[in-house]
Amino acid sequence: MSATRRRHLALPALTVLFAAVSCTPSEDVAVPSPKGAAARYCTALHKKLPRTVDGLERGDAEPVSDFTAMWGDPAVKLRCGVPKPDVLTYGSEHYNPNANAAEVNGVDWLFEKQDDGYRFTTVLRKAYVEVTVPGKYAPEVDVLTDLAGAVKKSVPAGV
């Protein structure tokens, strides 16, 4: 076989290889803009996030940021440094002093039912961490068990 013919055979093989490597899911995730200490906590959290959450592999959030992460398809999305939820903000039209919350592995989470799944937001931490979980992964709260350790180590308790 001539060298020219071998090169032509190698090109389709490389194309298949690059296609396989670039098939990791990516999805747009709105990037929050925390400042000061909250930004430092979020950067520390990003470094400690697990590779898998509830058996779902980590993908690439777009745009790439130390304040976002995602797992699976449809994506479980994490955003760190989000504003205080309206439901916890006195004077907000959605304020609810009796909002549903639960503790998971030492981290307290506000939980809010969405059209498809739940949004969980940390409470009593120095930065707010929001996790949205599609209904496909019910019970949606299960992802929090894999995230709580990283949150607890990176984002100090307090308000």
C-alpha positions as CSV (number, residue, x, y, z in Angstrom):
1,M,0.0,0.0,0.0
2,S,1.4,3.4,-0.9
3,A,2.0,6.2,1.6
4,T,-0.6,8.3,-0.1
5,R,-3.3,5.7,0.3
6,R,-2.4,5.2,4.0
7,R,-2.8,8.9,4.6
8,H,-6.3,8.9,3.0
9,L,-7.4,6.0,5.3
10,A,-6.0,7.8,8.4
11,L,-8.0,11.0,7.8
12,P,-11.5,9.4,8.2
13,A,-10.2,7.6,11.3
14,L,-9.1,10.8,12.9
15,T,-12.4,12.5,12.0
16,V,-14.2,9.7,13.9
17,L,-11.9,10.1,16.8
18,F,-12.4,13.9,17.1
19,A,-16.1,13.5,16.8
20,A,-16.2,11.0,19.6
21,V,-14.1,13.2,21.9
22,S,-16.2,16.3,21.2
23,C,-19.5,14.6,22.0
24,T,-19.5,15.5,25.7
25,P,-22.7,17.3,26.4
26,S,-22.5,21.1,26.8
27,E,-25.3,23.4,27.6
28,D,-25.8,27.2,28.2
29,V,-25.8,28.0,31.9
30,A,-26.4,31.7,32.9
31,V,-23.3,32.8,34.8
32,P,-23.8,34.7,38.1
33,S,-21.5,37.5,39.0
34,P,-20.6,37.2,42.7
35,K,-18.2,39.7,44.2
36,G,-15.5,39.6,46.9
37,A,-15.6,36.7,49.3
38,A,-18.6,35.1,47.6
39,A,-16.5,34.9,44.3
40,R,-13.6,33.3,46.2
41,Y,-15.9,30.7,47.9
42,C,-17.5,29.9,44.5
43,T,-14.0,29.4,42.9
44,A,-13.0,27.1,45.7
45,L,-16.3,25.2,45.3
46,H,-15.7,24.7,41.6
47,K,-12.4,23.0,42.3
48,K,-14.0,20.6,44.8
49,L,-17.1,19.6,42.7
50,P,-17.4,15.9,42.0
51,R,-16.9,14.3,38.5
52,T,-20.3,12.5,38.9
53,V,-23.5,13.5,40.6
54,D,-26.1,10.8,41.2
55,G,-24.4,8.7,38.6
56,L,-24.4,11.6,36.0
57,E,-21.1,12.5,34.3
58,R,-19.9,16.1,34.4
59,G,-20.3,18.0,31.1
60,D,-19.2,21.4,29.9
61,A,-21.3,24.4,30.9
62,E,-21.2,27.2,28.3
63,P,-19.8,29.8,28.7
64,V,-17.0,28.2,30.8
65,S,-16.9,29.7,34.3
66,D,-15.7,29.0,37.8
67,F,-19.3,29.8,38.9
68,T,-21.2,27.1,37.0
69,A,-21.1,23.4,36.4
70,M,-23.4,20.8,34.9
71,W,-23.9,17.0,34.9
72,G,-25.9,14.7,32.6
73,D,-28.3,15.3,29.7
74,P,-30.8,16.9,30.4
75,A,-28.4,18.9,32.6
76,V,-28.4,19.2,36.3
77,K,-27.1,22.7,36.6
78,L,-25.1,24.4,39.4
79,R,-24.6,28.1,39.7
80,C,-22.7,29.6,42.6
81,G,-22.9,33.2,43.7
82,V,-26.6,33.7,42.7
83,P,-28.6,36.4,44.4
84,K,-30.7,35.7,47.5
85,P,-33.9,34.0,46.3
86,D,-37.0,36.2,46.2
87,V,-38.9,33.7,48.4
88,L,-36.3,34.5,51.2
89,T,-36.2,38.3,50.6
90,Y,-38.5,40.3,53.0
91,G,-40.6,42.7,51.0
92,S,-40.5,40.7,47.8
93,E,-43.8,39.7,46.3
94,H,-42.7,36.0,46.6
95,Y,-41.5,36.3,50.1
96,N,-42.5,33.3,52.2
97,P,-41.1,33.0,55.7
98,N,-42.3,29.4,55.8
99,A,-40.6,28.3,52.5
100,N,-39.8,24.6,52.3
101,A,-36.2,23.7,53.2
102,A,-34.3,20.6,54.2
103,E,-30.9,19.7,55.5
104,V,-28.8,17.3,53.4
105,N,-25.5,16.1,54.8
106,G,-24.9,19.2,56.8
107,V,-26.1,21.7,54.2
108,D,-29.5,23.5,54.4
109,W,-31.3,23.9,51.0
110,L,-34.4,25.8,50.1
111,F,-36.4,23.8,47.5
112,E,-38.8,25.2,44.9
113,K,-40.9,23.1,42.5
114,Q,-40.3,24.1,38.9
115,D,-42.3,23.2,35.7
116,D,-39.9,20.2,35.2
117,G,-38.1,19.3,38.4
118,Y,-36.8,21.3,41.3
119,R,-34.5,24.3,42.1
120,F,-32.5,23.9,45.3
121,T,-30.6,26.9,46.8
122,T,-28.3,26.8,49.8
123,V,-29.4,28.9,52.8
124,L,-27.4,29.9,55.8
125,R,-24.1,30.0,53.8
126,K,-21.8,33.0,52.9
127,A,-22.7,32.5,49.2
128,Y,-25.9,31.1,47.6
129,V,-25.5,28.0,45.5
130,E,-28.3,27.1,43.2
131,V,-28.9,23.6,41.7
132,T,-31.6,22.9,39.2
133,V,-32.6,19.3,38.7
134,P,-34.8,18.1,35.8
135,G,-37.8,15.9,36.8
136,K,-36.2,13.0,34.8
137,Y,-33.9,12.5,37.8
138,A,-36.7,12.1,40.5
139,P,-36.2,12.0,43.3
140,E,-34.4,15.2,42.5
141,V,-33.0,15.7,46.0
142,D,-30.6,12.8,45.4
143,V,-28.1,14.9,43.6
144,L,-27.6,17.0,46.7
145,T,-26.0,14.2,48.6
146,D,-23.1,14.2,46.1
147,L,-22.8,18.0,46.2
148,A,-23.2,18.7,49.9
149,G,-19.6,17.8,50.9
150,A,-18.1,20.2,48.4
151,V,-20.4,23.0,49.4
152,K,-19.7,22.4,53.1
153,K,-15.9,22.4,52.6
154,S,-15.9,25.5,50.3
155,V,-18.7,27.8,51.3
156,P,-18.7,28.7,55.0
157,A,-21.9,28.7,57.1
158,G,-23.3,32.1,58.0
159,V,-25.3,34.8,56.5
